Amino acid sequence: MNAVTLLRGLFRRVRRIARATVRPAVPTVLTDAHGSNPPPRDTYASLYEQHARSTGDDGVGGGDYDVMGEIELDVLRGEGLLPSSTLLDFGCGNGRLAVHAVPYLDGGSYIGTDIAPTFLQAARHRIEAARGASSCTVRLLQQHGEQFDVADRSVDMLCAFSVFTHMEAEDMYRYLVQFKRIIRPGGKVIISCLPLRLLDAQPIFLAEAALDPVARWQRVRNVVTSEDLVERIAALADWQVVKWLPGDEGQASSHDGQVRGLGQSIVVLTR
Ligand SMILES: C[S@@+](CC[C@H](N)C(=O)[O-])C[C@H]1O[C@@H](n2cnc3c(N)ncnc32)[C@H](O)[C@@H]1O
């Protein structure tokens, strides 16, 4: 064997080793937290419909059902809701606010939207039973994504009680952007949220933290926040904060002068 043959053999062996160890470049792919089982496009809708069917009347939050609905209306009245106003109740659930708002909005309009048909159906029945002689125009709409079948600048006040407490911050931003089209100039958006500084929010956060991400998103989850985060998201969506009604203080006066609160903080936004 001459030197050339020896070198050729060596060269082939090196090439074989190199082929075996160097893998072709593969682009780095970031998969979502659900790994090979990504969430369906309608995560919130399917989770909430499932939740509505399994919980019925209890599915819209803690506290005395009737009292919480009264407090929600008192908050809106405190922020200027008039009987002639048009109110959009985003995530209206099974009508906890509506049964108080519709009789009050005599001469006005109530639009309730919800992602879960079972909740909307329950709201329809409750409103029929509660409306009395009120001339309020009522529309109940199933929410599809961020689209609202509502005319531009037609809503005086939009509320979202205990809705963004179950959504990621990015989704709150997406809805705030859409709200701009339907709110009339000078109108208000009123949102409840759970800042982590509230003592009641801390066990809620810790209970979520005890679950892994997949388990967390297998049911309606609770999302805490901070005043700062909410304000920054609102600013990115081009809303200004009018005021905060902190969840650890009284937030609204009832007709008999009782001062009560929801236990969640409330932010009032305008443009
Ligand atoms: C905790 S409940 C509160 C219901 C009501 N606001 C109240 O105070 O009684 C949250 C509601 O928001 C609805 N929801 C959740 N995500 C939604 C979305 N993206 N669009 C519309 N409704 C939604 C749920 O179906 C549920 O009825």
The ligand as an ORCA input file, in Angstrom:
! r2SCAN-3c Opt
* xyz 0 1
  C     -67.505     34.535     36.096
  S     -68.713     34.732     34.878
  C     -69.338     36.354     35.212
  C     -70.678     36.604     34.589
  C     -71.272     37.997     34.789
  N     -70.446     39.028     34.250
  C     -71.573     38.221     36.251
  O     -70.954     39.086     36.867
  O     -72.420     37.505     36.771
  C     -67.750     35.020     33.407
  C     -68.609     35.025     32.162
  O     -67.835     35.497     31.056
  C     -68.146     34.712     29.930
  N     -67.010     34.791     29.004
  C     -65.788     34.282     29.162
  N     -65.009     34.576     28.114
  C     -65.764     35.303     27.282
  C     -65.540     35.914     26.024
  N     -64.353     35.818     25.429
  N     -66.529     36.589     25.442
  C     -67.732     36.680     26.055
  N     -68.022     36.110     27.234
  C     -67.046     35.441     27.844
  C     -68.395     33.330     30.498
  O     -69.113     32.483     29.635
  C     -69.147     33.656     31.779
  O     -70.520     33.746     31.571
*
